[in-house]
Amino acid sequence: MPEKQKISLKEKEEKLRKKIEEAKSALSRLQEKRQIELGKLACKHGLDSIDNTVLDKHFAELAKVLLDGNA
């Protein structure tokens, strides 16, 4: 019966670092996908023709209402 090969702390650390980097990459892809979805939603409702300064003001107001639960 072969003995289990012990993994050094350095190897464990490297595996964890690799997992963390892969998770960061996956999170970044998900965030980019969400931003694209939000952009498509804004365009669907014609918001692409409105100045960004105006949009920023109204999005801030909308976020406050939605996040405070006053919707």
C-alpha positions, 0 to 999 in steps of 0.5 A: 500500500503506497504511502500518501505523499506529504505536501509541503507548506510551500506547495499548499500555499501555492495551491491556495494562491492559485485558487485565490487568483482563479476566484478573483478572475471569476469574480471579475468576469461576473462583474463585467457581465453584470455591467454589460447587462445593466448597460443593455437594460439602460439602452433598452429604456433609452437612457443611452441618449441622456447625459451621464451627469444627469444619469449619475444624479438620478441613479444615485437617487434611485439607489438610495430609494432602492437600498433603503427599502423605500421602493 
